[in-house]
Amino acid sequence: MLKKIFLICVVVIIMFLAAGCSSSKEAKLTKEFLQKYYTVSETDYEKYKEIILSGDKLDVQKSEKDIGLDYEKVKKIYQDENEKFKPYLSEEAYGDFMKMREAVGRIDKAYKGKYYIEVDKIQIDKKDKVEVNNEECIKFSYTMKYSKKYIDKNTVENLQVKGSILLEMLGEQWKISEYNKFAPV
């Protein structure tokens, strides 16, 4: 009898540990995506300048003749920027992400405002299990603290944003299917 109780306790503890591990994987995915999505660095600026200097102006639909010989280079920059986010997003979310040109659009806002963005802290505030289209999903609510570092003024503005991210199980992996679009303006 004592062995059965001990065995049941061990099984329950293992189940709790397994549930905690999967939860931390989902939170880690969320934090990694937010970190990449909101960070705009000097390297991002340099890539964006290449697009502008080639005459693209965020329009990859122009012909090579319209933008000169750097078309392949510009196309590669877009592809590389998009690919950074692909592992985190569902196929549908990734398609929308590319259509809206968010990978480069996020840099455009910071470039025009003449600031870099550095994520200081991401805190997961709440985790809910929700049903979307008869599928169980996880919705994380988060608070993110970030800094806008103005280049010309050499000043820093500390800000905070609240948002949410929806994850769905695709195959054996959690993927982000909905998220707040780029907010720091």
C-alpha positions, 0 to 999 in steps of 0.5 A: 500500500505504501509503495502504491502511494509513493508511486502515485506521488512520483507520477504526479510530481513527474506530470507537474514537472513535465507540464512546467517544462512545456510551459517554459518552452512556450514562454521562451519562444514568446520571449525570443520572438519579442526580443528579435521583433522589437530590437532594432540595432545598428546592423539593422540600420546598415541593412536598411540603408542598403535598401534605400541606397539601391533605390528600392524604397520598400518596394521589391516589386520594381524591376531590376532596371528601376533599382539598378544592379543591386536588386539581388542584394536587396532581395537577399536582405528582405529574405534574410530579415524575413527568415529570422522570424520564420521559426517562430511563426505559423505558416499563415502568420509568416505569410501575413508577416511577409505581405506586410513587410514587417521585418523591414517595416519595423526598421523603417519606423526606427530609421525615420525616427532616428533611434535604435530600440533595445529590449530591456525586460520581457515579463510574461504576466498571464498564461491562458488556455483558449480555444480557437477554431476548435484547437487548444491554444495558449495566449500569453499576456506580457509587459515589455520594457524597452529603450529608444536610443536616439542617435542625433540627440544622444538621449534614451527614452524608457518605455513600456508596452503591454501586449499578447501573443497567441500560440498554437500547436502545429505538428509537434511544435508551438508556433505564434499565430497572432501577435501585436504588430510593431508598436514603438513609434 
